[in-house]
Amino acid sequence: MLIDKRMLICGAIMIVVGITISLYLTESAPIGKADMTDDEKFNLILAERENSDYRLLAGILIGFGFLLLLVSFGARRKRKDDAEKIEKKPLE
């Protein structure tokens, strides 16, 4: 077969996990309120930055999963017992 099943499954799992993490992080984004002190504002900025960084990592995970999925279609193992193909030179 032309498809390496393990790579295909791993790529699909990486995509699903990345999308799940991304959806969770989107729903749990930190939200500020009206009368915040300077320390609360600073903590909010840090929490937003951390959330943004985790979403970036989830996006990278989705990207690698998609890449692995694409590579799985062209990857196949070479068998040791297969005969080597010998090409004959055309007669001139």
Solvent accessible surface area in square Angstrom, and as a share of the most:
residue,aa,sasa,rsa
1,M,163,0.73
2,L,107,0.53
3,I,53,0.27
4,D,27,0.14
5,K,120,0.51
6,R,155,0.57
7,M,49,0.22
8,L,49,0.25
9,I,99,0.50
10,C,66,0.39
11,G,0,0.00
12,A,44,0.34
13,I,98,0.50
14,M,52,0.23
15,I,34,0.17
16,V,94,0.54
17,V,65,0.37
18,G,0,0.00
19,I,80,0.40
20,T,79,0.46
21,I,70,0.35
22,S,32,0.20
23,L,114,0.57
24,Y,145,0.55
25,L,21,0.10
26,T,72,0.42
27,E,149,0.67
28,S,56,0.36
29,A,44,0.34
30,P,39,0.25
31,I,158,0.80
32,G,34,0.33
33,K,138,0.59
34,A,99,0.76
35,D,134,0.70
36,M,32,0.14
37,T,82,0.48
38,D,114,0.59
39,D,108,0.56
40,E,67,0.30
41,K,100,0.43
42,F,120,0.50
43,N,90,0.46
44,L,37,0.18
45,I,106,0.54
46,L,91,0.45
47,A,38,0.30
48,E,80,0.36
49,R,160,0.58
50,E,94,0.42
51,N,13,0.07
52,S,48,0.31
53,D,64,0.33
54,Y,107,0.41
55,R,102,0.37
56,L,114,0.57
57,L,105,0.52
58,A,3,0.03
59,G,39,0.37
60,I,79,0.40
61,L,52,0.26
62,I,48,0.25
63,G,40,0.39
64,F,117,0.49
65,G,0,0.00
66,F,107,0.45
67,L,98,0.49
68,L,49,0.24
69,L,38,0.19
70,L,93,0.46
71,V,71,0.41
72,S,0,0.00
73,F,98,0.41
74,G,67,0.64
75,A,26,0.20
76,R,160,0.58
77,R,151,0.55
78,K,190,0.81
79,R,169,0.62
80,K,207,0.88
81,D,126,0.65
82,D,87,0.45
83,A,94,0.73
84,E,157,0.71
85,K,190,0.81
86,I,158,0.80
87,E,156,0.70
88,K,188,0.80
89,K,181,0.77
90,P,118,0.74
91,L,181,0.90
92,E,217,0.97
